[in-house]
């Protein structure tokens, strides 16, 4: 279970969802704005394509699991 992802996010509507987008943005080395802007969607689509997930640009559970696996390496916690 991904504790930082409250639900599948197409457009964040709460502070918790904006923070979840920021978590993904930091892991993807994007500016952590908390908004599902085009660079965020494009990076999510690239990650989804790379891992053979459904390519939607949405921050869904399978995508969040891949983001979560990258976080220690990208953020230096490995």
C-alpha positions in Angstrom: 0.0 0.0 0.0 1.2 3.5 -0.9 0.5 5.6 2.2 1.2 8.9 0.5 -1.4 8.4 -2.3 -4.9 9.1 -1.1 -6.6 8.1 -4.4 -5.8 8.1 -8.1 -5.1 11.7 -9.0 -5.9 13.3 -12.3 -6.3 16.7 -10.8 -5.5 17.3 -7.1 -8.4 18.8 -5.1 -7.0 18.9 -1.5 -3.9 19.7 0.3 -3.2 15.9 0.8 -3.5 15.3 -2.9 -1.3 18.3 -3.8 1.3 16.8 -1.4 1.1 13.4 -3.1 1.8 15.1 -6.4 4.8 16.9 -4.8 6.1 13.5 -3.6 5.9 12.2 -7.2 7.4 15.3 -8.6 10.4 15.2 -6.3 11.0 11.5 -7.2 10.8 12.4 -10.9 13.2 15.4 -10.3 10.6 18.0 -11.3 9.8 21.2 -9.5 7.5 20.2 -6.6 4.6 22.5 -7.3 1.8 20.0 -6.3 0.0 20.7 -9.6 -0.6 18.1 -12.3 1.0 20.3 -14.9 2.1 19.1 -18.4 5.7 18.3 -17.3 4.4 16.2 -14.5 1.9 14.4 -16.8 4.6 13.8 -19.4 7.0 12.4 -16.8 4.3 10.1 -15.4 3.5 8.9 -19.0 7.2 8.2 -19.6 7.5 6.2 -16.4 4.3 4.3 -17.2 5.6 3.5 -20.7 9.0 2.4 -19.3 7.4 0.0 -16.8 4.7 -1.3 -19.1 1.8 0.3 -17.2 -1.3 1.9 -18.6 -0.2 5.2 -20.1 -2.5 7.8 -18.7 -0.4 10.6 -17.1 -2.5 10.0 -14.0 -0.9 9.4 -10.6 -2.6 6.0 -9.9 -1.6 3.2 -7.6 0.6 1.2 -10.0 2.4 4.4 -11.0 2.8 5.4 -7.4 4.3 2.0 -6.6 7.0 2.6 -9.2 7.5 6.2 -8.0 7.9 4.9 -4.5 10.5 2.3 -5.6 12.5 5.2 -7.2 12.3 7.6 -4.3 15.3 6.3 -2.2 17.6 6.4 -5.2 16.5 9.8 -6.5 16.3 11.4 -3.1 19.5 9.8 -1.8 17.9 7.6 0.9 19.3 4.3 -0.6 
